[in-house]
């Protein structure tokens, strides 16, 4: 699937999130692209503690 998206030119960036969590993933991608970020977590998180858990979780994923 990832290779197909890349081949079709639809993949702008890719990073696994297991090393530092979602926040580190987003920051590394922004630094590499010389871009800023606007992160909105309210659609998936109800409590501030859940936001911190989501941003700093080091679970396997992409």
Backbone as CSV, one residue per row, in Angstrom:
resi,resn,N_x,N_y,N_z,CA_x,CA_y,CA_z,C_x,C_y,C_z
1,UNK,0.814,-1.191,0.000,0.000,0.000,0.000,0.866,1.268,0.000
2,UNK,1.854,1.331,0.896,2.716,2.506,0.984,3.486,2.703,-0.322
3,UNK,4.010,1.608,-0.879,4.761,1.716,-2.131,3.860,2.200,-3.266
4,UNK,2.606,1.771,-3.270,1.661,2.216,-4.298,1.373,3.708,-4.191
5,UNK,1.174,4.194,-2.961,0.961,5.635,-2.762,2.184,6.429,-3.205
6,UNK,3.359,5.920,-2.888,4.593,6.591,-3.288,4.729,6.598,-4.813
7,UNK,4.477,5.488,-5.429,4.580,5.368,-6.889,3.598,6.304,-7.602
8,UNK,2.412,6.484,-7.013,1.395,7.352,-7.612,1.602,8.833,-7.290
9,UNK,2.659,9.150,-6.535,2.944,10.543,-6.193,1.999,11.128,-5.153
10,UNK,1.316,10.275,-4.408,0.353,10.742,-3.416,0.943,10.802,-2.007
11,UNK,2.136,10.312,-1.833,2.777,10.281,-0.527,3.815,11.393,-0.458
12,UNK,3.578,12.363,0.419,4.504,13.483,0.548,5.557,13.222,1.611
13,UNK,5.190,12.476,2.641,6.125,12.171,3.721,5.654,10.913,4.426
14,UNK,6.578,10.222,5.055,6.251,8.998,5.771,7.229,8.848,6.922
15,UNK,6.727,8.381,8.035,7.582,8.197,9.207,6.891,7.225,10.133
16,UNK,7.668,6.337,10.756,7.033,5.505,11.777,6.934,6.324,13.063
17,UNK,5.963,6.015,13.886,5.755,6.805,15.092,6.225,6.077,16.344
18,UNK,6.954,4.980,16.176,7.367,4.206,17.333,8.548,4.837,18.058
19,UNK,9.232,5.751,17.448,10.420,6.357,18.038,10.122,7.778,18.491
20,UNK,9.518,7.944,19.655,9.257,9.269,20.186,7.800,9.673,20.161
21,UNK,6.960,8.894,19.530,5.537,9.195,19.520,5.111,10.104,18.380
22,UNK,3.836,10.418,18.375,3.238,11.223,17.310,3.855,12.620,17.220
23,UNK,4.103,13.253,18.361,4.662,14.608,18.335,6.029,14.639,17.668
24,UNK,6.904,13.722,18.018,8.237,13.682,17.407,8.131,13.397,15.911
25,UNK,7.223,12.507,15.534,7.005,12.212,14.119,6.612,13.474,13.363
26,UNK,5.618,14.200,13.894,5.164,15.426,13.236,6.278,16.468,13.158
27,UNK,7.023,16.634,14.240,8.111,17.623,14.248,9.205,17.269,13.244
28,UNK,9.595,16.009,13.195,10.636,15.606,12.246,10.183,15.828,10.802
29,UNK,8.927,15.528,10.518,8.420,15.747,9.165,8.360,17.240,8.842
30,UNK,7.963,18.058,9.807,7.905,19.506,9.580,9.299,20.078,9.369
31,UNK,10.272,19.639,10.171,11.647,20.121,10.006,12.185,19.757,8.628
32,UNK,11.942,18.520,8.201,12.446,18.065,6.902,11.804,18.825,5.751
33,UNK,10.550,19.216,5.923,9.827,19.924,4.864,9.939,21.439,4.979
34,UNK,10.629,21.913,6.041,10.725,23.350,6.302,9.325,23.968,6.362
35,UNK,8.444,23.301,7.114,7.044,23.726,7.199,6.613,23.858,8.650
36,UNK,5.574,24.616,8.865,4.993,24.747,10.187,3.882,23.723,10.366
37,UNK,3.355,23.664,11.575,2.296,22.706,11.881,1.140,23.392,12.591
38,UNK,-0.035,22.896,12.336,-1.206,23.220,13.134,-1.812,21.876,13.498
39,UNK,-1.697,21.509,14.754,-2.128,20.183,15.207,-3.457,20.312,15.936
40,UNK,-4.472,19.645,15.426,-5.791,19.649,16.060,-6.114,18.231,16.495
41,UNK,-6.216,18.027,17.781,-6.499,16.699,18.317,-7.915,16.583,18.856
42,UNK,-8.681,17.654,18.833,-10.002,17.651,19.463,-10.975,16.677,18.817
43,UNK,-10.767,16.285,17.596,-11.661,15.350,16.922,-11.509,13.933,17.450
44,UNK,-10.368,13.630,18.119,-10.152,12.270,18.596,-9.915,12.177,20.091
45,UNK,-9.836,13.313,20.781,-9.463,13.301,22.191,-10.389,14.200,22.992
46,UNK,-10.879,13.684,24.111,-11.790,14.441,24.957,-11.110,15.119,26.135
47,UNK,-10.048,14.524,26.650,-9.379,15.030,27.853,-7.938,15.433,27.541
48,UNK,-7.421,16.474,28.216,-6.025,16.882,28.000,-5.014,15.760,28.242
49,UNK,-5.275,14.910,29.214,-4.354,13.798,29.489,-4.293,12.857,28.296
50,UNK,-5.427,12.644,27.629,-5.446,11.796,26.440,-4.605,12.410,25.318
51,UNK,-4.612,13.735,25.217,-3.794,14.415,24.201,-2.318,14.156,24.458
52,UNK,-1.892,14.281,25.689,-0.492,14.013,26.022,-0.132,12.567,25.739
53,UNK,-1.023,11.659,26.089,-0.770,10.242,25.818,-0.640,9.986,24.324
54,UNK,-1.481,10.604,23.524,-1.425,10.417,22.066,-0.152,11.007,21.481
55,UNK,0.260,12.165,21.961,1.436,12.832,21.400,2.746,12.152,21.774
56,UNK,2.794,11.556,22.948,4.059,10.980,23.416,4.069,9.468,23.476
57,UNK,3.027,8.826,22.986,2.963,7.377,22.962,4.002,6.835,21.994
58,UNK,4.676,5.769,22.378,5.677,5.162,21.500,5.241,3.781,21.039
59,UNK,3.977,3.666,20.684,3.471,2.401,20.164,3.876,2.244,18.708
60,UNK,3.925,1.010,18.274,4.241,0.762,16.874,3.138,1.325,15.991
61,UNK,3.496,1.891,14.888,2.518,2.429,13.959,3.177,3.302,12.919
62,UNK,2.352,3.859,12.055,2.868,4.767,11.033,1.856,5.830,10.759
